[in-house]
Amino acid sequence: MPGRPSRSGVALLLGGVLVLFVGVIAQLAVVDGLAETIWVAVSIVGAVVIAIGIAVLVRHASRNAPPED
């Protein structure tokens, strides 16, 4: 039975999704050149946070994998 995923990895994934969600809401709320620039920056940050979360989960899974026969 596989172990539980790491809390930090799950938190990073959810945090990245939240950052992207807030960025989309902000983009819909404000329409000008600056808002578009901020939305792109927020999207990049959210994607990086999600990628780090996936890396943490993969690393945690590989460390806690049962030994193969």
Secondary structure by P-SEA (a helix, b strand, c coil): ccccccaaaaaaaaaaaaaaaaaaaaaaacccaaaaaaaaaaaaaaaaaaaaaaaaaaaaaaaaccccc
